[in-house]
Amino acid sequence: MNRKELFEKKPRIKINDKVSYCPTSAAMELIGGKWKSVILTHLIEDKKRYNELRKEIPGITERTLSLQLKQLETDGLVIRKVFTKKPPLKVEYSLTDFGQTLTPILTSIIEWGLRAAETKGEFLLDE
């Protein structure tokens, strides 16, 4: 069945035991919320360690970052790689192949956010 036929039949979509009636709702089940897309945008360019993400995302608590990373990993968008050969323990996060399919979408959201700031708001620069 092609996408057009699928869209016409309006099937329910089940992800993470949650049923959605729209593909947008299904997508938001994976990337919705205040922090998931922010975390994903910081992983577009390269892998990051936990503390790097903490520094790059002001306002997120350690608990929230940890929970969101675990959920993104469970959903197959982020991979967590642990290096244990010698202390201290080193953990890196990166996008999976599936997570990398979000790159064009996240890049478009970033561009739209910049346009929204130019049109509806302002840029506040630290001096």
Buried (B, 14 or more C-beta within 10 A) or exposed (E): EEEEEEEEEEEEBEBEEEEBEEBEBBBBBBBEBEBBBBBBBBBBEEEBEBEBBBEEBEEBEEEBBEEBBEBBBEBEBBBEEEEEEEEEEEBBBBBBEEBBEBBEEBEEBEEEEEEEEEEEEEEEEEE
